[in-house]
C-alpha cells in the first residue's frame, strides 16, 4: 500500500512552494516526495524519492539541543532558552522584545537554536561544528554525512533576519560569544546533507529513548531525549504543531528543505522529504503522507 499512498500524497506537492528565501534551496524540484521507515532491527520500507538528498535545516535543532544538554546540562541550557511555544513565526523577533526575560521561548525557533549553537563544547567554531557533525554521524550511523557548503554560503549570504536575531540576543546577554562565530556554527548544522534513510535512522534512536537498537548502544541520556520529544510535539512543526499533534499525534520536526523527522515511539524511525512547503513552512505532501500512515495504523500517541 505504501507506493499507492505516496502516489496519492504526491499530488499535494502542487499545493506548496519550494523555499525561495534561501536561493540554494530554491533549486529543489517541487514534485519530490520520499519516505523511509526503519524498525528496531534496521529493516526499512521505502517509497517514492527516498534517495533524494536535502539539508537538515531545522531538523538539526533537535540534535543540537540534545548535544547542548549533554555538554552543559539543563540549568545552563534553560537559562538561555525557554520551554514554551511562541505562536509566532519561527524567525520572529517579537517576543524577544516584548516578554521578559528576553530569552527565546524555545530551542526550536531560530532565535532559540542560535542560542543553543553558542553552547556547544569546542575551542572555536570549527571545533564546535566538527563536534556537532560527528554527533550527527554517530546518531545516523553514517560517517559520510557532510555539510553542503553551497547551502551554507547561501544561508549566510541571505541571513539578514537571523543576524538581527543574533545581535538582539547578544545585546540581551543571551549570547556571550562572537555573533558571526555563533551564526557560522548554526548555518553549518542546518546545512548538513542527508537522505530519508538518514532521518529514519536518527529518528529510530529517539524512538528508543536514546538507545540505538541496531547496535544496542546508548547515544544520549533518556531524560534529554524526553525533553527533545516534548519540544517536537509542542513546537516541532512551527505554527502548525498543534494541528499536527491533533491530526497525526507523533513527535516530529520539519525543516524548510522539506524534510520531516518523526517516529512511532518504541517501534519506527521515519524520514520524509517533500520540498514543496505550505505557508507555515512544512512539506505539503509530507504532512499528508505521515497523516495517512498515522490514521491507517493508529499511531497517534493521543
Secondary structure, DSSP 8 states (H G I E B T S, - for coil): -HHHHHHHHHGGGGG-EE--SSTTGGGS-TT--EEEEEETTS-EEEEESTT--EE-GGGHHHHHHHHHHHHH-HHHHHHHB-SS--SS-TT--HHHHHSTT-SBS-TTSHHHHHHHHTT--SSSHHHHHHHHHHHHHHHHT-TT-EE-HHHHHHHHHT-HHHHHHHHHHHHTTS--S-HHHHHHHHHHHHTEEE-HHHHHHHHHHHHTTTEETTTTEE-S-HHHHHHHHHHHHHHTTGGGHHHHHHHT-S-EEE-TTSEEEEEETTTEEEEEE--EE-TTSSBHHHHHHHHHHHHHHT----
